[in-house]
């Protein structure tokens, strides 16, 4: 799910995180035809006990200019803290 707020300059997304993971969003390319958002799940570098729950946080990123008619492209990646 993706939406805009703040006159179209803020783009909101629903991410997924679970256990010890923490979700975040980053703005990538902001071209005239599309905006690329990367959803990142960061996990701890060292193993530890974690719950097995899944959460769906609402995240928001700020664009350089309002989204307008540009297409939103979502990408995802996992990182280790």
C-alpha angles and dihedrals in degrees: 000000000000129000140163131236136172096046092314097301094104118063119197127201137178111235132187127235133162144184109348093347122113123204126219137165130225132190115233126172115006102191129161093264104034147015120216118212122187119207109207128196110197118199128190116267094226122057115250139158112283136174117255096228125128120221131191108207121189110233132187134200131189120234126209089240135005116292095237112162095339118125119243115227116195123206129176136206140168124229136183120231 
